[in-house]
Amino acid sequence: MTLAKTASWMLTISLCIGVPGARGHDEHDPTGTAPREKLGEVNFPVSCSTEARKEFNRGMALFHSFWFYPAIQSFDKVLQHDPQCGMAYWGIAIMSIGNPFTWPPTPKAWKEGASAVASAQRVGAGSERERDYIAALAAFFKDWETTDYRPRLLAFEEAMKGVAARYPHDTEAQILHALVLNAAALPTDKTFANQLRAANILEPLFRKYPDHPGVAHYLIHTYDYAQLAEKGLPAARVYARVAPSVPHALHMPSHIFSRVGLWHEMVESNRASYLAAKSELKETTLGIGAYDALHAMDYMVFAHLQQAQDQAAKRLVDEATSIRKVNVENFPAAYAFAAIPARFALERGDWKGAATLELSPAGLTWSKFPQAEAVLVFARGLGAARSGDIAAARKDIARLQALKETMTATKLDYWAGQADYQIQTANAWLAFAQSRNDEAVRWMRAAAEAEDASDKHPVSPGNVASSRELLGEMLLELDRPAEAFAEFEQSLKRDPNRFRSIYGAARAAEASGNRKEARDYYARLQILAADHDTARDELAQAKAFLGKQ
């Protein structure tokens, strides 16, 4: 394979995974005006030329922060320095996997990655260790056209486990094994078996190599669960300082901040990522709709709304809805387009506004992303049911059911499960609108239990509506405040510092005559929204209650 052809199909891989281009780096800038590149420290020994080894470490540093297109360019330079460096092809192949926490690669990316693995095997490597790395990755691509993703992922995990065991002092082998352990974890496994195994690998390395981007990054993914999130704060506090040149590294701490309800920190983390991502885009070649920018915008909207910063959130909503095309269509972008306006309506209780939501941009091929469309259709159906539009709610529930069937047929099993409790929730509020109250509560409780048994996807800062929170709101409307209070408290254990759950707990306590708990929760609401930019009715109610004490 010629270098020209290699460069061509590497670009194809980058477009399949959908990431922005690289900014200038200081070592390649003869004027010395480019900002100093800070990617963290990686030492991945390979038996290639001196210049190739240096560039290989840079490529791996970029990979560990999921900055894929610049990483592919870096491995291309490795081949320019040393065309016989088989591990450069291994690096290109592993890039084709993309972000293993968000979406599987496209068939085109699988094909090109498999070709790169074959090139690595053909060119060979200078050590048994490197040949073991290539063989382990080859297990992931074996029979990719006829074998499902998960069995191949598990085969890759087993192969990397073997590499890590054969080379116990190879830091990179341990780190990559931890990454694959996390990628293979099931959201329904509440023992967190894979995550705890990954943590046992990564925590000692974090103490030994605090500037390694992969260690901090993968620890955040390891602990990106409500029950584990507090353990992730040390890595979250460090990672953005380790690799500040990378938009994704600036964003990743907010995965932990969202879990523990640190909304101000979450806004700042994503604002930095958003600005860095925007600086990557050239209007003549790319639109604003890049993965990093939209992903950060969704997280910012969520965090602003929890602080009653509705004006700040609305500016981002308007920016997202003004986009008419995207540089690359991928699931994270589609998810953000659907979730951002849905959050804005539901978090503010704007049921009529939710009922009028439409997919935007209209030109996006939404049929490729049924799990993203389902988010908006769910919000619209919930809004219709809660505003009394029975016919519209039924129509949206039917659409959700059709989307769920599509997801099931295309083996998007996690998202089909999410659609299950979205349908249950919409049915619950439809029953409530028709005064079938006992049925409504049964539906809503089933949805809450189903959501508790699952977990949020890493592409999202949080579901656009909390089922347990919605159950509390329904019980409040049924004048069952003591039961509602218990549901809001349980909701806050899973999703700390949610505005609607804190307000709901305060209302429920007040309605139950529990003035102490009401006072505590109303005070928490005021603290949460101390920097609000919108005079929400909930804050006025908190002020009025506390003023009487």
PyMOL commands that set and color helices and strands:
alter all, ss='L'
color gray80, all
select helices_A, chain A and resi 3-17+26-28+50-64+68-81+86-95+107-123+128-141+149-166+171-183+193-208+213-222+229-242+247-251+253-260+263-280+291-306+310-321+331-347+351-355+366-368+370-386+390-409+413-433+437-453+467-477+481-494+499-511+515-528+537-547
alter helices_A, ss='H'
color red, helices_A
deselect
rebuild
show_as cartoon
